[in-house]
Amino acid sequence: MTNATMAAMNNDLSAPDAARLLGVSLPTLYSYVSRGLLASVSNGASRRKRYPQEDVLRLAARKNDAKRGGQTAVAAMHWGLPVLETRISHILDGRLLYRGCDAAALARHATLEMTASLLWDDGASDYFQQDAPAQPPGLASAPDAPPLARAMLAMAMLTTADMPHSLQSGPAAMRILAAALLQTAPSALPLHRQLAQAWQADAQQSALLRAALVLLADHELNASTFAVRCVASTGASLPAALGAGLAALSGDKHGGGSAAARCMLTQALAAPDARVAIATFYTAIAPEFAGFGHPLYPLGDPRAAYLLGILSAMSRGYPQLHAILAACATAGELLEVKPNADLALAAMELAFGWPEGAGMSVFALARSAGWIAHAIEQADSAVLIRPRARYIGRHQRD
């Protein structure tokens, strides 16, 4: 990654920059830190402290002072900064944390069910002890539809059922979602085992699926999670909120990342010169670096690092996996950007012969755990999400 890219993606501010955004003097800024209103981080070997940009902007918004920090802070906002407060997950110093627990550490042993219980209410209860729910009538009527379309149909069917915003409803919703994605009957088997069974995955692949589900369970206020919270804030049912998340996930700029990364890898593997094929793909086909880079992880996506590390350890047992990982490495060198979770999902899908779109199914099923957590948190707040627009068109036209 170039120095310019690193600088653009750096989320930490110097003291003068932080003070400017807040509209305060440096002594006042330091007093905010001493009073616990703002965090500061060390800047490597330098003794100068830096301040997380997200925290600074959040504090500026709370001040709600348009004459000082408010309008300046709004103008400085970039993609990915939080707009709602949550206790569910956050990204700190390159790590993804679920209620303070490192997602990568959880991935070593936890299941998606355990992770969901953590996200929902800090793991106070095991909500997945109940039996598998009944299959919604008519769900098997669209056998030729893509997995995500079947999932959206399932949630639409459930909107007429008595399934309010309730932690008790979460397991049923996730099991029905898994059944729709996999075109199977709802099951009480662990969710990673349901995926493994449907795709004839061996024990190693099943363990990899388990880890992937944990790592993708939540990711702060991404586009689909924000959509879920907006719908939940209106008082709509839990399936309706999940349907909004699935709809947002279907977009090429969100859940479609693994499909684009798979396309790149497929072309690289089939070409005489992988480097030429990769360069052509990103120049002519995908202007954005599908499978690489993430604004919230300037030093690399820890989810991708974890999954690609497991794949690397498995490469001896799967001949094609070695070539796939080599193509991933070549693309990273050409782009000078580290891989993200989409690339890991694409590599898994290709290496083990899973159905095309399996990466999207893993993503959707995993993220449903976080969506449910956010839907319930938003519903409990009893606050309607209704931002105001900043009109920039013409005024007083005749």
N, C-alpha and C positions, 0 to 999 in steps of 0.2 A: 504494500500500500504506500502511495506517495505521501510525502510530508503534507502536501496541500490537502489531500483527502483526509488525513488524520486530523489536521487542524479543523477542517470543516465539520468533522463528526465528533469532535471533542465536546463533551457535555459539561465540562467544568469551566468556571469563570474565575478570572482574577478578582482580587478585592476591589480595585477601581471599577471594573465592569459590573460587578454585583451591586456595588453602591450606586452606580449610575442607573441601573434598571430599577432599583428600589427608590431612587430619588432621595437618598440619604447621604450623610457624610460617612467617612471611614470609621470614626469613633462610634457612630450609631450602628454601623454594620457589625463592628466587633461586639457591641453590647447585645445585638440580636443573638450572636453565637453564645455569649456567656449566659443569656437568659433561656437558652434552649429553643429559640425560635428558628434558628438556622444552623445547619451543620457545616463543618469545614473539613477538608481532606488535605492530607499531606501531598506535596508536589515532588515526590521522589527525593533526590538528594538535596533539593532546595528546601530552605526553611519556610518559604512563603506558602501560605495556605491558599487553597482554591475552594470554590464553592459550587456545588452541583447546580447546574442551570435550572433543572426542574424545580428544585427547592426554592431557588430565588424567585422564579416566576410564580410559584404557588403563593409565596409570602406576599409578593407584589399584588396578586389578585385579591388576597385576603384584605390588604390595606384598602382596596376599593377606593383609591384616591386618583381620580382621572387627572388632576392637576399635577400629580407628582409621578408615582411609579406605574399607575394602572395602564394608561394608554401606551406608554413606552414598553411595558412588559408584553402587552398584547401584540404590538408590532414586531416584537423580537421572537415570537413563538415560532417554532419549527415543527416539522412532522414528528409525531410520537410523544409529545409532551402531555402529561396527564391533565384531564379536564374535570375529573371527578375524584373524590377521596374514596379510598377503599382500604379494607383490612385484609384483602385476599392475597394479592401477590404484588411484587414489585421487582425492579431490576436495579441492582446496586453493585457498583465496581465490577461490572462484567459478569455478575452472577444473577441467576433467576431464582427468586426466593418465594416459596409458598408459605405464607404466614410465618415468615422468618426462617423456614427450613430450606436449605439448599436443594433445588430440584435434582441436580446431578447426584448428590449424595442419596436422595430418595430413590433414584433410578437404580441404584445398586441392589435394592432388595424389595422395594414397595411394588404393589400392584396399582392399577388404575383405581380400583375400588378403595384401597387404603388412602390414596391421594385425594380422591373425591371427598371422603369423609374428613380429611384434613382441611380441604378448601371450604367445605360447607360449614363446619362449626368446630374447627381446630381438632378434629379427630375424637370428639367426645363420644361418638356412637358409631357402631358398625351398621350402616343402613342397608347392607346388601345380604342380610340374613334371610330376607323374605323370599318367597317362591317367585319363579318367573311369571311375569304378567301374561294375560291372554293376548293373542295377536289381534290387532284392530281389524274388524271385518273389512274386506275389500283390499287389504294391503297386497295380497298376492295377485291383484288384477293388473299389475304393470310389470310383468316379468322381463320385458325387453328394455325397460327404462334404465338409464345410468344409476349407479348406487346413490349418488347425492340426490337425484330426482326422487328416487324411492323414499329416501329419508325425509325429504321435504313433504312428500305425500303422506307419510306416516304421521308427522307432526300436525299436518292439516286435519287429518282424521281425528286426532286426539284432542283438537281444540273444542270439540263438542262434548268430550267426556268430562267427568268430574275430576279434574286434575289441577287443583289450585297451586299457587306458589307454596310448596311444602317440601321439606327435606324428605319426607316419606315418599313423595312422588318422584324424587330423583332417580332411584335405582330402576323403577319401572320405565321411566322415560329413556334412560340410557340403554336398557336391555331391548326395548322396542326399536330404538335407533340402530343398535347393532344388528338386529334381525333384518331391518329394512336394508341396511348397507350390504349385508352378506346374503340376502335372499334366503334366510333360514327362519325357523320358528324361534320365538323368544326363548332364551335359555338362562338358567341360573349359573352356568359355568363361568369361571373367571373370564373377563372380557378378552384378555390377550389369548386365552386358550380357544375362545370362539373364533377369533381371527385365524389362529394357527390351524385349527381343524378345517375351516372353510378353504384355506389355501394350501392344505397338505404340507404345512411347515414342520420341520423337525424340531427337536428339543432346543438346539442352539438358536434357531430362528424364532421360536416361541419366546425365549428369554429376551431376545432383541426386541421383539414386539412389545413385551411387557415394559422394557425400559423406554421405548419410544413413546408409548402411551403416557407414561409418567411425565416425561420431559415436555410433552406438548399439551398437558392438561390445562394450562392457563398461561397468559402472557400479558398481564396488565390490561390496558384499555385499547386493544387493537380494534380494527374496524368492526369485526363481527361481534366482539364483546360489547362494544358501544351500542351496536344495533340491538342486541339483546336487552341491554339496560334501558334503552329508550322505550322499547315495547313493554317491558316489565313495568316501567314507571307509569304507564297508562292504566294499569290494573288488568291487563290482558292475562290470559292463562299462561302457565309454564310452557306447554307445547307451542303456543303462539310465539313466545319469546325465543324458544329454541329454533322455530322455523325461520325467524328473522336472522338468527346467527348462521344457519345453513345457507340462506339466500346470500348473505354477505360473503360467506366462505367460497361460494361458487364462482366469484369473480376472478379473472386472470391475475389481478394485482394482489390477491390474497391467497386463497387456497390453490389457485392454479399454478403456483410457483413450482411445485414438484413435477407437474406435467411438462412445463417448459424445460426444466432441468433434465427430465428423462429424454426429451427430444434432442437436447444438446448431446447427451451421452450416447444416444443411439447413433446419431450422425458421426460422432467422433470414433466410435467403435467400428463403424462400417467403412470409414474413409481410409485410403492408403496413408495419408498423413493426418494424424489426429490434430496437430497444431493448426493446420490450415483449415480443417473443418470447424474447429472451435472458434477460430478468429472470424471465419465467414459467418457462423451462426450469430455471434454477438454483434457483428457489424451490420448484417443485412436482415436478420430475422428478429432478433431480440435486442432492442436498443438498451434495455436495462439488463443488469447482470443477473439473470435468472439463476438461482441456486447459490449466489455469492453476495456477500456484504449484508450488513444490517445496521441501520442508523443507531440502534440502541446498543450495539456491540462493536465498537470501533476496533477492539483487539481480537475479535472473533466470537462467533456464536458458540456458547458452551454446549448447547444441545447438539449441534453438528459435530463438535470435537468429540463428545462422548460417543455418539453413534458411529462415527467414522472410525474411532479408535477400536470399537468392538469389531467392526467389519474388517479392519486391517488384521486383527488377531485371527479372524475366521478365514482369511483369504486362501490359506493352504488347502482347505477342504473344498473350495469352490473355485474351479479354474477361471470362470469368467469374472469373478469378483476381483481378481488381481488386475485384469485389464481395465475394469471399471474404475477402480481406485487410481490407477495410473492416469486415466483420462481426467479424473477429478483433480489430481495434482497438476497436470499440464494446464488445465483451465485456470486454476488458481495462480499459477506462475504468469500466465499471459495477462490476466486481469489485474494482478497485484492486489487481490482482495481475497479474504478468507471465506470458506464455505459457510452456508447457513443451513438450517434444518431442512429446507426444501431439497437441497442436493442430497442429503443423507437419505431422505425418503425415496428419492428417485433411484439412488444406488441400490437400496434394499429391494425395491420393486423389480429392478432389472436383474439383479444378481441371482435372485431365488425363483425367478419365473412366476412371480405373483401376477394376478390379473392386472391389466393396465388400469390405472386409477386406484390401485390399492393404497398408494401413498395418501391420496385424498381421503380415503375411508379411514385410515389410521388417524389422520389429522382431525377429521370431523368427530369421530368417536372419542378421541382423547379430549378435545376442546369442549365437548358437551359437559364434562365435569366442571370446568371453569365457568361455562355459561350459566349452569344451574346455580352455582355459588353467587355469581353477579346478579342474576335475576332475583334471587331471594334477598340479597343485600339491598338491592334497589327497591324492591317491594316493601321491605321492612322500613325503609326510610320514609315512605309515604310522600315522596317528593316527585313531582312531574318534571321530567327533563324537557325543558322548552327554552332553548337559547334564543336570543334576539339576533336578528340579521343586521349587518352593517350595509345599508343601502348605498350603492355607488353609481346608480343610474341618474338619468336626468330628473330635474325637479320642475314642477309647475308647467307642464306642457299644455298648450291649448289644443 
